[in-house]
């Protein structure tokens, strides 16, 4: 025990002496640390003051606190948001088509298959007359703004006086078809119809408030009324198709504003005569003042008269008779019937 105690004391004494002199191989810091040299603060020169005539520096953004990104700026965890698309300018037609003329809210542009659809579209729900009455469009028509404006002007300026002459006013517009992505007359493979461009409307009738209806193709309507409709639509629209144009427009009229070379227009709307109320079953009686009818002679009676005239006719002079003066009965010539 005494020997072990003496050995431990010698080891501790040697370590204490070794700490006073740092060993180059002391990588674990067992030896005592070296005393630090006193550090004297260095004088750092300050920048000169900014002259008054110098331009002002742009305002710098405040530094981010604690290294956290600002909530307004996108960071690594927050992706940058897409910038909103530029707002589309309002067209002149949209500015002119106010609520005093028509109830026609704007709708987004339609991009259908092929060339279907269009821009600057509205949903024509009603037309406001000059006396502030509203003409309902049933059903509401999806049209370009220019086409909706043309329909409103036609109804307000041409059809209102026509309804007034009939002792009433307009109450409803019968919309048969407006926007529909299809070919002409719904024929497969045909050229795109103006309906597919939201540039056309089909109308069957205009209903009045007194219960009467102006059927645009109704032959029971007076010819004067239908001719006034014909002249009004052909003066305002570039295409008018109705009875007589083809077999697809016998019960309605088609109106559109198609653009063609040299402002070429198509107006194919026949005003047929009114149908008789009762179909005649027998021919009408011959009026008394008519001249008498000439009765044609029968063929057999005409032939008998010719034979009698030949028998009574004398023999030609200077030619003796073949039987010595005796006359022989004359045989009538036979005729072949066809």
C-alpha positions as a Markdown table, in Angstrom:
| # | Residue | x | y | z |
|---|---|---|---|---|
| 1 | Unk | 0.0 | 0.0 | 0.0 |
| 2 | Unk | 2.8 | 2.4 | 0.8 |
| 3 | Unk | 4.5 | 1.6 | -2.5 |
| 4 | Unk | 1.3 | 2.3 | -4.5 |
| 5 | Unk | 0.8 | 5.6 | -2.7 |
| 6 | Unk | 4.3 | 6.8 | -3.5 |
| 7 | Unk | 3.9 | 5.8 | -7.2 |
| 8 | Unk | 0.6 | 7.8 | -7.6 |
| 9 | Unk | 2.2 | 10.9 | -6.0 |
| 10 | Unk | 5.1 | 10.8 | -8.4 |
| 11 | Unk | 2.8 | 10.5 | -11.4 |
| 12 | Unk | 0.8 | 13.5 | -10.3 |
| 13 | Unk | 3.9 | 15.5 | -9.7 |
| 14 | Unk | 5.2 | 14.8 | -13.2 |
| 15 | Unk | 1.9 | 15.9 | -14.8 |
| 16 | Unk | 1.9 | 19.1 | -12.9 |
| 17 | Unk | 5.4 | 19.9 | -14.1 |
| 18 | Unk | 4.5 | 18.9 | -17.7 |
| 19 | Unk | 1.5 | 21.4 | -17.8 |
| 20 | Unk | 3.9 | 24.3 | -17.3 |
| 21 | Unk | 5.6 | 23.4 | -20.7 |
| 22 | Unk | 3.2 | 22.7 | -23.5 |
| 23 | Unk | 4.0 | 19.7 | -25.4 |
| 24 | Unk | 3.7 | 19.9 | -29.3 |
| 25 | Unk | 1.8 | 16.6 | -29.2 |
| 26 | Unk | -0.8 | 17.8 | -26.7 |
| 27 | Unk | -3.8 | 17.6 | -29.0 |
| 28 | Unk | -6.4 | 16.8 | -26.3 |
| 29 | Unk | -5.7 | 20.0 | -24.3 |
| 30 | Unk | -4.4 | 18.1 | -21.2 |
| 31 | Unk | -1.6 | 20.6 | -20.7 |
| 32 | Unk | -2.3 | 24.0 | -19.2 |
| 33 | Unk | -3.4 | 26.7 | -21.6 |
| 34 | Unk | -1.0 | 29.5 | -22.6 |
| 35 | Unk | -1.6 | 32.9 | -21.2 |
| 36 | Unk | -3.4 | 35.2 | -23.8 |
| 37 | Unk | -1.7 | 38.4 | -25.1 |
| 38 | Unk | -3.5 | 41.6 | -24.2 |
| 39 | Unk | -5.5 | 43.0 | -27.3 |
| 40 | Unk | -5.5 | 46.7 | -27.9 |
| 41 | Unk | -8.5 | 48.2 | -29.8 |
| 42 | Unk | -7.6 | 49.5 | -33.3 |
| 43 | Unk | -8.8 | 52.9 | -34.4 |
| 44 | Unk | -11.1 | 52.5 | -37.5 |
| 45 | Unk | -11.5 | 55.7 | -39.6 |
| 46 | Unk | -15.2 | 56.8 | -40.1 |
| 47 | Unk | -16.5 | 57.8 | -43.6 |
| 48 | Unk | -16.7 | 61.4 | -44.5 |
| 49 | Unk | -20.1 | 63.1 | -44.3 |
| 50 | Unk | -22.3 | 63.0 | -47.5 |
| 51 | Unk | -22.2 | 66.4 | -49.4 |
| 52 | Unk | -25.5 | 68.2 | -49.6 |
| 53 | Unk | -25.4 | 68.4 | -53.4 |
| 54 | Unk | -25.2 | 64.6 | -53.8 |
| 55 | Unk | -28.3 | 62.8 | -55.2 |
| 56 | Unk | -30.5 | 61.1 | -52.6 |
| 57 | Unk | -29.9 | 57.4 | -52.3 |
| 58 | Unk | -33.0 | 55.1 | -52.9 |
| 59 | Unk | -34.8 | 53.9 | -49.9 |
| 60 | Unk | -33.5 | 50.5 | -48.9 |
| 61 | Unk | -35.8 | 47.8 | -47.6 |
| 62 | Unk | -35.6 | 47.2 | -43.9 |
| 63 | Unk | -33.4 | 44.2 | -43.0 |
| 64 | Unk | -35.1 | 41.0 | -42.3 |
| 65 | Unk | -35.4 | 40.3 | -38.6 |
| 66 | Unk | -33.8 | 37.2 | -37.2 |
| 67 | Unk | -33.2 | 35.9 | -40.8 |
| 68 | Unk | -36.9 | 35.3 | -41.4 |
| 69 | Unk | -38.2 | 36.3 | -44.9 |
| 70 | Unk | -40.8 | 39.0 | -45.0 |
| 71 | Unk | -44.4 | 37.7 | -45.4 |
| 72 | Unk | -44.8 | 39.9 | -48.5 |
| 73 | Unk | -41.8 | 38.4 | -50.2 |
| 74 | Unk | -41.7 | 34.8 | -51.6 |
| 75 | Unk | -39.3 | 32.6 | -49.8 |
| 76 | Unk | -38.0 | 29.1 | -50.3 |
| 77 | Unk | -41.0 | 27.6 | -48.7 |
| 78 | Unk | -43.5 | 30.0 | -50.3 |
| 79 | Unk | -43.7 | 29.9 | -54.1 |
| 80 | Unk | -44.2 | 33.1 | -56.1 |
| 81 | Unk | -47.8 | 33.8 | -57.0 |
| 82 | Unk | -48.7 | 34.2 | -60.7 |
| 83 | Unk | -49.3 | 37.8 | -61.7 |
| 84 | Unk | -52.9 | 38.5 | -62.6 |
| 85 | Unk | -53.6 | 38.8 | -66.3 |
| 86 | Unk | -53.9 | 42.3 | -67.7 |
| 87 | Unk | -57.5 | 43.6 | -67.7 |
| 88 | Unk | -59.1 | 43.5 | -71.1 |
| 89 | Unk | -60.2 | 47.0 | -72.4 |
| 90 | Unk | -64.0 | 47.5 | -72.7 |
| 91 | Unk | -65.2 | 47.7 | -76.3 |
| 92 | Unk | -67.1 | 50.7 | -77.7 |
| 93 | Unk | -70.1 | 48.4 | -78.3 |
| 94 | Unk | -70.1 | 47.4 | -74.6 |
| 95 | Unk | -70.0 | 51.0 | -73.5 |
| 96 | Unk | -72.9 | 51.9 | -75.8 |
| 97 | Unk | -75.1 | 48.9 | -74.9 |
| 98 | Unk | -76.3 | 50.3 | -71.6 |
| 99 | Unk | -79.1 | 49.2 | -69.4 |
| 100 | Unk | -81.3 | 51.8 | -70.9 |
| 101 | Unk | -81.2 | 49.9 | -74.2 |
| 102 | Unk | -80.9 | 46.2 | -73.2 |
| 103 | Unk | -80.4 | 43.9 | -70.2 |
| 104 | Unk | -77.3 | 42.2 | -71.6 |
| 105 | Unk | -74.6 | 41.3 | -69.0 |
| 106 | Unk | -71.2 | 40.5 | -70.3 |
| 107 | Unk | -70.0 | 36.9 | -70.2 |
| 108 | Unk | -66.4 | 35.4 | -70.6 |
| 109 | Unk | -65.1 | 34.7 | -74.0 |
| 110 | Unk | -65.9 | 31.3 | -75.5 |
| 111 | Unk | -63.1 | 29.1 | -77.0 |
| 112 | Unk | -64.7 | 26.1 | -78.4 |
| 113 | Unk | -63.4 | 23.4 | -80.8 |
| 114 | Unk | -62.3 | 24.6 | -84.2 |
| 115 | Unk | -63.2 | 28.3 | -84.6 |
| 116 | Unk | -66.3 | 28.1 | -82.4 |
| 117 | Unk | -66.9 | 30.8 | -79.9 |
| 118 | Unk | -66.1 | 34.5 | -79.9 |
| 119 | Unk | -65.1 | 37.6 | -77.9 |
| 120 | Unk | -67.0 | 40.5 | -76.4 |
| 121 | Unk | -70.0 | 38.2 | -75.7 |
| 122 | Unk | -73.2 | 39.1 | -73.9 |
| 123 | Unk | -76.3 | 37.3 | -72.7 |
| 124 | Unk | -79.3 | 39.2 | -74.1 |
| 125 | Unk | -82.1 | 38.8 | -71.6 |
| 126 | Unk | -84.4 | 41.7 | -72.4 |
| 127 | Unk | -84.7 | 44.8 | -74.6 |
| 128 | Unk | -85.8 | 48.0 | -73.0 |
| 129 | Unk | -88.2 | 50.0 | -75.2 |
| 130 | Unk | -88.2 | 53.8 | -75.4 |
| 131 | Unk | -91.1 | 53.9 | -73.0 |
| 132 | Unk | -89.0 | 51.9 | -70.4 |
| 133 | Unk | -91.0 | 48.7 | -71.0 |
| 134 | Unk | -89.0 | 45.5 | -71.2 |
| 135 | Unk | -89.3 | 42.9 | -74.0 |
| 136 | Unk | -88.2 | 39.5 | -72.7 |
| 137 | Unk | -86.0 | 37.4 | -74.9 |
| 138 | Unk | -87.1 | 33.8 | -74.4 |
| 139 | Unk | -84.8 | 32.0 | -74.0 |
| 140 | Unk | -81.9 | 34.4 | -73.4 |
| 141 | Unk | -79.6 | 34.6 | -76.4 |
| 142 | Unk | -75.8 | 34.3 | -76.3 |
| 143 | Unk | -74.6 | 36.8 | -78.9 |
| 144 | Unk | -71.7 | 39.1 | -79.7 |
| 145 | Unk | -72.2 | 42.6 | -78.5 |
| 146 | Unk | -72.6 | 44.0 | -82.0 |
| 147 | Unk | -75.3 | 41.4 | -82.9 |
| 148 | Unk | -77.2 | 42.1 | -79.7 |
| 149 | Unk | -77.0 | 45.8 | -80.3 |
| 150 | Unk | -78.4 | 45.3 | -83.9 |
| 151 | Unk | -81.3 | 43.2 | -82.6 |
| 152 | Unk | -82.1 | 45.9 | -80.0 |
| 153 | Unk | -82.1 | 48.7 | -82.5 |
| 154 | Unk | -84.2 | 46.7 | -85.0 |
| 155 | Unk | -86.8 | 46.0 | -82.3 |
| 156 | Unk | -86.9 | 49.5 | -80.8 |
| 157 | Unk | -86.9 | 51.4 | -84.1 |
| 158 | Unk | -88.8 | 49.2 | -86.6 |
| 159 | Unk | -90.9 | 46.7 | -84.7 |
| 160 | Unk | -92.3 | 49.0 | -82.1 |
| 161 | Unk | -94.1 | 51.3 | -84.7 |
| 162 | Unk | -95.4 | 48.1 | -86.4 |
| 163 | Unk | -96.9 | 46.9 | -83.2 |
| 164 | Unk | -98.4 | 50.3 | -82.6 |
| 165 | Unk | -100.1 | 50.2 | -85.9 |
| 166 | Unk | -101.7 | 46.9 | -84.8 |
| 167 | Unk | -103.0 | 48.6 | -81.6 |
| 168 | Unk | -100.6 | 47.0 | -79.1 |
| 169 | Unk | -96.9 | 46.9 | -78.0 |
| 170 | Unk | -94.3 | 44.2 | -78.0 |
| 171 | Unk | -94.0 | 41.9 | -75.0 |
| 172 | Unk | -91.8 | 39.0 | -75.9 |
| 173 | Unk | -89.3 | 37.9 | -78.6 |
| 174 | Unk | -89.4 | 34.3 | -79.5 |
| 175 | Unk | -85.7 | 33.2 | -79.8 |
| 176 | Unk | -85.5 | 29.9 | -81.8 |
| 177 | Unk | -81.7 | 29.6 | -81.7 |
| 178 | Unk | -78.6 | 31.7 | -81.0 |
| 179 | Unk | -75.1 | 30.5 | -80.1 |
| 180 | Unk | -74.5 | 26.8 | -81.1 |
| 181 | Unk | -71.2 | 25.3 | -82.1 |
| 182 | Unk | -72.3 | 23.6 | -85.4 |
| 183 | Unk | -72.0 | 23.7 | -89.1 |
| 184 | Unk | -74.5 | 25.3 | -91.4 |
| 185 | Unk | -78.0 | 23.8 | -91.2 |
| 186 | Unk | -76.4 | 21.1 | -88.9 |
| 187 | Unk | -74.9 | 19.3 | -91.8 |
| 188 | Unk | -71.9 | 17.2 | -90.9 |
| 189 | Unk | -68.8 | 18.6 | -92.5 |
| 190 | Unk | -70.4 | 21.8 | -93.6 |
| 191 | Unk | -68.8 | 25.2 | -93.1 |
| 192 | Unk | -69.1 | 26.7 | -89.7 |
| 193 | Unk | -72.3 | 28.5 | -89.2 |
| 194 | Unk | -72.6 | 32.1 | -87.9 |
| 195 | Unk | -74.4 | 30.5 | -85.0 |
| 196 | Unk | -71.1 | 28.9 | -84.0 |
| 197 | Unk | -69.5 | 32.4 | -83.9 |
| 198 | Unk | -72.3 | 33.8 | -81.7 |
| 199 | Unk | -73.1 | 36.1 | -84.6 |
| 200 | Unk | -76.6 | 34.9 | -85.6 |
| 201 | Unk | -80.1 | 34.5 | -84.2 |
| 202 | Unk | -83.2 | 32.6 | -85.4 |
| 203 | Unk | -86.6 | 34.3 | -84.7 |
| 204 | Unk | -90.0 | 32.7 | -85.1 |
| 205 | Unk | -92.4 | 35.4 | -83.8 |
| 206 | Unk | -92.9 | 38.6 | -81.9 |
| 207 | Unk | -95.6 | 38.4 | -79.3 |
| 208 | Unk | -97.6 | 41.4 | -78.4 |
| 209 | Unk | -99.1 | 42.3 | -75.0 |
| 210 | Unk | -102.7 | 42.0 | -76.2 |
| 211 | Unk | -102.2 | 38.3 | -76.9 |
| 212 | Unk | -101.6 | 38.7 | -80.7 |
| 213 | Unk | -98.5 | 37.3 | -82.3 |
| 214 | Unk | -96.6 | 38.5 | -85.3 |
| 215 | Unk | -95.5 | 35.3 | -87.0 |
| 216 | Unk | -92.6 | 36.3 | -89.3 |
| 217 | Unk | -93.4 | 33.4 | -91.6 |
| 218 | Unk | -97.1 | 33.0 | -90.9 |
| 219 | Unk | -99.1 | 33.3 | -94.2 |
| 220 | Unk | -102.3 | 34.1 | -92.3 |
| 221 | Unk | -100.7 | 37.5 | -91.4 |
| 222 | Unk | -101.5 | 40.3 | -93.7 |
| 223 | Unk | -99.1 | 40.8 | -96.6 |
| 224 | Unk | -98.4 | 44.4 | -95.6 |
| 225 | Unk | -97.2 | 43.4 | -92.2 |
| 226 | Unk | -94.8 | 40.7 | -93.5 |
| 227 | Unk | -93.5 | 43.1 | -96.2 |
| 228 | Unk | -92.6 | 45.7 | -93.6 |
| 229 | Unk | -90.7 | 43.0 | -91.6 |
| 230 | Unk | -88.9 | 42.0 | -94.8 |
| 231 | Unk | -87.7 | 45.5 | -95.7 |
| 232 | Unk | -86.6 | 46.2 | -92.1 |
| 233 | Unk | -84.5 | 43.1 | -91.6 |
| 234 | Unk | -82.9 | 43.3 | -95.0 |
| 235 | Unk | -81.8 | 46.9 | -94.4 |
| 236 | Unk | -80.1 | 46.1 | -91.1 |
| 237 | Unk | -78.6 | 42.6 | -91.4 |
| 238 | Unk | -76.1 | 41.2 | -93.9 |
| 239 | Unk | -77.9 | 37.8 | -94.1 |
| 240 | Unk | -81.6 | 37.1 | -94.0 |
| 241 | Unk | -82.9 | 33.6 | -94.7 |
| 242 | Unk | -86.6 | 32.6 | -94.6 |
| 243 | Unk | -89.3 | 30.8 | -96.6 |
| 244 | Unk | -88.1 | 30.3 | -100.2 |
| 245 | Unk | -84.4 | 30.2 | -99.3 |
| 246 | Unk | -84.1 | 26.5 | -98.5 |
| 247 | Unk | -86.0 | 23.8 | -96.7 |
| 248 | Unk | -84.4 | 24.7 | -93.4 |
| 249 | Unk | -86.0 | 28.1 | -92.8 |
| 250 | Unk | -89.6 | 27.6 | -93.6 |
| 251 | Unk | -90.9 | 28.3 | -90.1 |
| 252 | Unk | -88.5 | 31.0 | -88.9 |
| 253 | Unk | -86.1 | 33.7 | -90.2 |
| 254 | Unk | -82.3 | 33.7 | -89.8 |
| 255 | Unk | -80.5 | 36.9 | -89.1 |
| 256 | Unk | -76.7 | 37.5 | -88.9 |
| 257 | Unk | -74.0 | 40.1 | -89.4 |
| 258 | Unk | -71.5 | 38.0 | -91.5 |
| 259 | Unk | -68.7 | 40.0 | -93.1 |
| 260 | Unk | -68.3 | 39.5 | -96.9 |
| 261 | Unk | -66.3 | 41.1 | -99.6 |
| 262 | Unk | -67.6 | 44.4 | -100.8 |
| 263 | Unk | -70.3 | 44.4 | -98.1 |
| 264 | Unk | -72.2 | 41.7 | -100.0 |
| 265 | Unk | -75.6 | 41.0 | -98.6 |
| 266 | Unk | -78.1 | 38.1 | -98.8 |
| 267 | Unk | -81.8 | 38.6 | -98.5 |
| 268 | Unk | -83.8 | 35.5 | -99.3 |
| 269 | Unk | -87.3 | 35.9 | -97.7 |
| 270 | Unk | -90.3 | 35.4 | -99.8 |
| 271 | Unk | -93.7 | 36.9 | -98.8 |
| 272 | Unk | -96.2 | 34.3 | -100.0 |
| 273 | Unk | -99.8 | 35.1 | -100.6 |
| 274 | Unk | -102.2 | 34.2 | -97.8 |
| 275 | Unk | -103.7 | 30.8 | -97.9 |
| 276 | Unk | -107.5 | 30.6 | -98.5 |
| 277 | Unk | -109.5 | 30.0 | -95.4 |
| 278 | Unk | -111.5 | 27.1 | -97.0 |
| 279 | Unk | -109.9 | 25.0 | -99.7 |
| 280 | Unk | -112.2 | 24.9 | -102.8 |
| 281 | Unk | -113.6 | 21.4 | -103.5 |
| 282 | Unk | -115.4 | 22.1 | -106.8 |
| 283 | Unk | -114.5 | 24.6 | -109.6 |
| 284 | Unk | -116.1 | 27.9 | -109.4 |
| 285 | Unk | -119.3 | 28.6 | -111.4 |
| 286 | Unk | -119.0 | 30.3 | -114.8 |
| 287 | Unk | -120.1 | 33.9 | -114.5 |
| 288 | Unk | -123.1 | 34.9 | -116.6 |
| 289 | Unk | -121.2 | 37.7 | -118.4 |
| 290 | Unk | -118.6 | 35.3 | -119.8 |
| 291 | Unk | -118.8 | 34.7 | -123.6 |
| 292 | Unk | -120.4 | 31.5 | -124.8 |
| 293 | Unk | -118.1 | 28.5 | -125.2 |
| 294 | Unk | -117.5 | 27.3 | -128.8 |
| 295 | Unk | -118.7 | 23.7 | -129.3 |
| 296 | Unk | -116.4 | 21.7 | -131.5 |
| 297 | Unk | -118.0 | 19.5 | -134.3 |
| 298 | Unk | -117.8 | 15.8 | -134.0 |
| 299 | Unk | -115.5 | 14.0 | -136.5 |
| 300 | Unk | -118.2 | 11.6 | -137.8 |
| 301 | Unk | -120.6 | 14.4 | -138.5 |
| 302 | Unk | -117.9 | 16.4 | -140.4 |
| 303 | Unk | -117.1 | 13.4 | -142.6 |
| 304 | Unk | -120.7 | 12.9 | -143.5 |
| 305 | Unk | -121.1 | 16.5 | -144.5 |
| 306 | Unk | -118.0 | 16.2 | -146.8 |
| 307 | Unk | -119.5 | 13.1 | -148.5 |
| 308 | Unk | -122.8 | 14.8 | -149.3 |
| 309 | Unk | -121.1 | 17.8 | -150.7 |
| 310 | Unk | -119.0 | 15.6 | -153.1 |
| 311 | Unk | -122.2 | 13.8 | -154.3 |
| 312 | Unk | -124.0 | 17.0 | -155.2 |
| 313 | Unk | -121.0 | 18.5 | -157.0 |
| 314 | Unk | -121.4 | 18.3 | -160.9 |
| 315 | Unk | -118.9 | 16.5 | -163.1 |
| 316 | Unk | -116.1 | 18.7 | -164.6 |
| 317 | Unk | -116.9 | 20.0 | -168.2 |
| 318 | Unk | -115.2 | 18.4 | -171.2 |
| 319 | Unk | -114.7 | 15.1 | -169.5 |
| 320 | Unk | -117.3 | 12.4 | -170.5 |
| 321 | Unk | -118.4 | 10.0 | -167.9 |
| 322 | Unk | -116.9 | 6.5 | -168.1 |
| 323 | Unk | -120.2 | 4.7 | -168.2 |
| 324 | Unk | -121.7 | 6.7 | -171.0 |
| 325 | Unk | -123.3 | 9.3 | -169.0 |
| 326 | Unk | -124.4 | 7.1 | -166.2 |
| 327 | Unk | -123.3 | 8.3 | -162.8 |
| 328 | Unk | -121.8 | 5.9 | -160.3 |
| 329 | Unk | -122.0 | 6.3 | -156.6 |
| 330 | Unk | -119.0 | 7.9 | -155.0 |
| 331 | Unk | -117.1 | 5.9 | -152.4 |
| 332 | Unk | -115.9 | 7.9 | -149.6 |
| 333 | Unk | -112.2 | 7.7 | -148.9 |
| 334 | Unk | -111.3 | 5.8 | -145.7 |
| 335 | Unk | -109.2 | 7.5 | -143.1 |
| 336 | Unk | -106.9 | 5.9 | -140.6 |
| 337 | Unk | -107.5 | 6.9 | -137.1 |
| 338 | Unk | -104.4 | 7.7 | -135.0 |
